[in-house]
């Protein structure tokens, strides 16, 4: 389990010892200040600023706490950084002890704070539906992608409570109970109509926070990951099952009383076997690349066995991309994986966009970010070659990319859509992006795509040399 790895890694991280030993030597700090809050408050009031010892203490405690935090965050576990700082100060203040004992006290405090138990985030979405069940939709209808579930709108709060109970049992938290009184209080005092009128993403996340927004970046990133899985699942099912796009009997169109008045989301934290909710206001100043709530797709409810297997594999791929692109990751190629992550987001936005001009522009950005190899000239040729080599040298790909960029050129240079079968080109291009992405991830997993500068162009050269004995690029 990743939490156990994090605890073990911090416990055996001897690079913390010198910093802690230096902090232990600053005994006058612990005599003068009762708590870390006291230190911060008095520093804010000090007219002459900090003394050299106080500056040294501030730098050391931040560096030490950050090092501990990174060990958890690199595994997508996000304890409260502020709480780590407080635990460290409290342990230092209690007297002389070995650095190892101080680390053990911090880790014990983090475990008592609930870091070993998942929180549950409940986030509303709209413009999402399940195909062909709008008339007779069942309350328990949901899409399961690994540990996350996307539930149909319930249209009554009791139905939502049943979904929460199902999710609790699914996460093996059967001995715990929800604080429904507090949920009902939030429903009376906040605009939470979405809790029963909208589809809901319900997902576990190892997360704690000393205030609303301390770890919001990571929580939003987690939701972004789950929405990415949803869209790629849709693309997978579109290719496998030829989704009809007939939304007439979708739950998006029928039995739908959804609201877009979304100003909060819920996070349930486990405390003494009680899952207590926090109703968190949306932070509109937090810039998100991906609009998490706006889904704009319809998913079939009946999956073939091979579909379920592919969804699980796809989910594992996306988990790895987000783990390896984590800013605190120890993965040496994390910038490359972050480029994949951001490319996927632009692909998803090509689905979310309302205007076809935006769909074209966003999709081509997704292609260029990942497969353009930062080549400024002859981008159509570069993309055509790289994508064709990834997809078995299909002869149709160069003409498809040419047509896509012809439409893009009209949008960018004249603001108009040029004549042609735009809908077919857009759909085929989205399918091409998906198949290329899956092939890319498989090649990386098999060690057949070295992560290096212009890796796709180099891969294409390799394919040409294997096929015809020389490379024309």
N, C-alpha and C positions, 0 to 999 in steps of 0.2 A: 504494500500500500504506500502511496506517495507520501502521506503524512509521516509514516514511520521512517521512510528514507530521509525526510527533511529533519526530523528530530535527531536521527542518528548522525547525519552530516554536521549539524550544528554542534552536537555533543562532542564530536571528534575533530572539530575545526580548531587546530592549535594556533592558527593565525590570530584568533581572538585573544589569546592569553596575554601578549604584550600590551595590548590596548587596555585590557581589564586591570592588569598590574599597574599601569600608569594611572588609571582612574582611582585605584585603591590608595595611591600615594597622595591624592588631593583631599586629604581628610578634612581640611578647613572648610571645604564646600559643604560637606555633610553635617558639619557642626553649625554652620551659618544658616542653611536653608532646610526647611522641614520637608519639602517635597519638590519634585521637578516643576510643578505649577508655581510654587513659591519662587523658585529660581527665575523662571520665565517672567513672572509678574514684576519682580524687583529689578530685573535687568531692563524691563520696559520703562521703569520709573527712574532709573539711575541717570542723573544729570551728566556724570563724567564718563559714562560708558563702562564697559567691562574691564576688569583688571586682567593682566596677562594670565593669571591662574584660571580665572573664569572663562577666558577665551579658549584656553587649552581644554578645560573641562567640556565646554560646549562642543568643540570639534571632535573630541574623543568619544563622547557619548553618542553623538550623531553617527560617527563612522562605525562604531561598534554595533549600534542598533540596526543600521542600514545593512551591515554584513549579515546579521541574523535574519533580517527580513528577506534579503535576496535569496537565501537558501530555501525559504518557503515559496517565494514568488516564482522562482525558476521552475517550480513543479506545479504551478497554477493553484497554489494555496496562499490565501491572502489574509493573514492576521492583521490586527491593528498595529501599525507602526508606532503610534503614540503610546499604546499599551506596552509595547516592548520597551520603549524608553522609560516608562514609569516603573516597570518591573526591574529594569537594570538599576535605576536610581535607588529604588527601595532596597534591593539586595546589597548595594554598595554601602548604604547608610547604616545597615545593621551591624557593621563592624568588620574587622579583619577576617578574611577567609580566602581560600584558594580560588583561583579563577575558575577551575572546573566546578566548584560548588556553586559559584554565582551563575554559571551557564545552566547548571542543573535546576536551580531555583527559577530561572526565567522560563525554561522549557516546561517545568511543572505548572507554572502560572498560566502559560499559554494553553496547556491541556485543560486546566480547570476552567478557562474562559470559553471552552467549547470548540476550539480549533480542530479537534479530532472528529467532530460531528458535522455533517453537511447542513448548511442553511438551505432553505427552499425559496427560490425567487418565483413570483407570480407576475407575469408581464402581459398586458393586453395587446392584441393585434386586431387589425381590421382588414377588410377586402380579402379575406381568405375563406375558402369553402371546401367541403368534401363533395365530390361529384355525385350526381344522380340520387341523392338521398334527402333532398330538401323537403319532401313531403313527409316521409316516415323516419326522420332522423332519430336515432336512439341517444339517450343522454350520455351513455358511456363511450360514444364514438370518439376515437382519438387516433393520432398518428404517433407511433413510438419510434424515436431515433436514439438508440442506446439508452441513456438514463433520463432523457428529456421526453416529455409528452406535450403534444399540442391538442388541446381539447376543443370540441365543438362548443359554440355558445349554448348556455343552459337555459337562459330566459327565466330563471328563478334562483334565488340564493341557496336554497336547499340542494339543488343540483350541483352548484359549485362546491358546496361543503362535501358532497359525496365524492366529487373529483379529487378534492384534497385528501380525503380519507384513502382513496385508491392509491394516490401517489405516495402517501405516507407508508402504506403497506408494501408498495412496490420497492421503496427504498429501504425496506427492512427496519422501519421505525415503528413497528406494531405496538410496542410498549409505551409509546409517547402519545400525547393528545394535543390538539390545537386549542388555543385560547379563543373560542368562538365569541365570548363576551366582548373581547377587545376588537375582534373583526367587526362585530355588529356596531360597536361604538364608532369605528372608522366609517362604516357605511352610512351612519346617521350624520356624521360631522364633516365628511369629505365627499367630493363628487366621484363616487365609486360605482356608478351605474354599470361601467364596463365589467365589473366583477361577475355579473350574471348575464350581461347582454352581448359580450364579445367573446370570440375565441381566445383561449389563454395558453400561453407558453408557461409550463410549470417545470422547473429544472433545478437540480441540486447544484450547489456551489460551495466550496470551502472558503468562507468569507466572514470577516468580522470587521467592525468599524466603531470608532469612538464617537463619530457623528455621521450625519446623513451622507456626506460627500467624501469622506476620507479615502475610501477604496472604490469610489464610483467608477473610475477609469477601468478597473479590472472587471467590475460587475458588467459594465456595458460591453466590454470586450468579450466576456463569456456569452452574453446574449447574442452578440454579433456572430460568434462562432456557431451557435445553435441555429440561427436564421440562415447562415451560409449552408449548413447541412440540409436545411429544409429546401432551399432553392435547388441545390444540386440533386437532392432526392427527386424533386419534381422533374428536373431535366433527365435523370435516369429513367423515371417512369414514362416520360414523354417518348423517349427513344424506344423503350421496351414494349410499351402498350399502346402507342399511338393515341395519346390522350386527345379526346375529341374537341376540347375547348368549347363544348356546348355547355354553357353555364346555366342554362334555363332551369335545371332541376338541382342545381348546386345549393348547398346551405348558405352560400354567399348571397343568393338571390331570394331564397324562400325561407320563411320562419326566421327572418333576420331583422333584429331590432337594434343593431349595433350602434354605438356612439363613437364619435371621434373627439369627444370632450375628455381627453386623457391627460391628466395632470399629475398622476401618482402611479406608483407600482408598489407591490408588497414584498417584503423579505421576512421570512419566518426563521428565527434563530432558536436553537434548542437550548433551553435552560431548565435544569432539574426535571427533565422528561416532559417539559411543556414547550410546544412550538409557539412562541410568541411573535406576533407580527409587528413590524415597523412599517408605517405607511410613509414612503419616501417621495417627496415632491420631485417632479422632473426638473432637472437643472438645465434650463434652456441655454445657458452660456457654455455648456459642455458640447463642443463641436464633435458630432459623429459623422463619419464618412457615410455610414449606412443608416438609412431610415429603418429602424428595427420594427416599428409597428405596422408599416404599410406593406402588406404581403403581395396582394394582386395576383394570386394563383389559385387554382382548384386542384385538389389531389384526389385520386381514386381511393376508395376504401378497401377494395379487394386487391390483395397483393399475391403474386405467385411466390412459391418457396424460394426460387432463385432471386426474386426481387428483394426479399427480406435479407438474404445473404449478401447481396450487393450493397444494400443500404448499410448493413453493419460494417462492411469493409470500407465503404465510403466515409462513414462516420469516423472510423479509426484513422483514415488518411487525414481528415480535417483536424482531428485532435492533435496529430503529430505536427501538422503545419503550424497550428497555433502555439503548441508547446515549444517548437524549435524556433519560432519567430518572436518568442517572448523577449522583451528587452533585457531581462535578467538571465536569459538562457545561457548555458555553457556551450551551446552548439556554435562551432566556429563559423558556420554558414548561415547564421540567423538572418542576416540582411537579405540573402537570397530567398529564404522562406517567407520573410516579411513581404517581399515583392510578390510572391505567389498569393499571399493573403490579400494584399491590396488589389491585385488583378482580379481575384474572385469577386471582390466587393463591386468593382465596376461592372463585371459581368452581371451580377445580381441587379444592380441599378438599371441595367438595360431592360430587365423584366419589369422593374417597378415604375419606370418612367411612363408618363401618360402620353407625351408627344412622341411620334415616331422619329422626329428629328433627333430628339434626345436619346432614344433607344440606339440609333445608329452610332452616334458620337460616343456614347458610353461603352458600347461593345467594342468599338475599334480601339478605344483607350485600353480596355482590358487585354485585347490581343497584343497591342504594341508593348505594354508594360512587361509582359512575360516573354513573348516570342520575338520581339523586335530587336533584342540584343543591343539596344542603345545605338542602333545604326540609323543615321539621320537621312541618308539618301537611299532611293530605290526600296522604300519600306514595303511596297506591295510585293516586289520580287522576294525580298528577304522573308516576309511572312509566308508567302506561297511555298517557298522552298522548305522552310523549317517545319511548317504544318504538314506538308505533303510527306516529308520523311518520317514524321511522327506517326502518320496514319497510313502506313503501308504504300506510300507513293501513289495515292489515289489520283487519277488524272483529272478529276472534277474539281479539286481544291484550288488550283490556280485561277480558274475561271470564276469560282465562287468568291474568292478574295477580291478579284478584280471588280466584280459586280458590286460587292459590298462597299469598296472604296470609291466606286463611281457614284453611288448614292451619297456617301459621306462628302465627297467633293462638292456635290450640288448643295448640300446643307451648309457646309462651311463657307463656300465661296459665293454662293448666290442666295442662300437662305431658302431654297426651294428643293422639292423632291423631284429628281429626274424620272423620266418614264421608265417603266420596267416592272417586273414582278417582285415588288419590294417585300411583301409578306413572306413569300417563299424564301427569298435570299436571307431575310432576317432569321427565320426559323432554322434554316440549314446552317447558318453561321453560328447561332447559339448552340446547336448540336455539335458543330465542329469544335467550338471552344471546349465544351464538356468532354468530348472524346479525347482531345489533345491534353487536357488537364489530367485526366485519369492515366493516360499513357505516360505523361511526364512523371507523375507520382510513382507509378510502377517502375519506371526506369531508374529513378533515384533509389527506391527501395531495393532494387536488384543490383545496385552498384554499377549500372550501365550508362549513367549520365553523370560524369564528373562535374561537380559544382565549381565552375571557373568562369572567367570572363568570356562572354559570347559563347556560352556552352551549347546553345541550340544550333548555332552556325557550325560549330566544331562537330557536333553530332551529325549534322547533315553531310558535312565533308566525309566523315567516317562511313556513312551509309553509301554515298556515291562511290567511294573507293572500293568498298566491299562488292558493290553491284557491277560496276563497269571498269574498275581498275584505275580510275582517276577522278579528280574532283573539279567540276567546272566553276566552283565558287571559292 
